Amino acid sequence: MDEKTARLSVHLRNIHRYQNLLKTELTEIELQFLERRLSEERFAAAKLHFMDPGGQIKVV
């Protein structure tokens, strides 16, 4: 597994974990934290997905 695939896999696992945690009973602060982390992980996964081998963002 190359580094990009491994990093993408970690982000996807984190997204899944945060989505499951959102289904539990949370305080408002915990909810805000998880929503922020979920957004950050989704952004990081999308960025990796659209990055070419040279590290540049592909325009589609």
Buried (B, 14 or more C-beta within 10 A) or exposed (E): EEEEEEBBEBBBEBBEBBEEBEEEEBEEEEBEBBEEBBEBBBEBBEEBEEBEEEEEEEEE
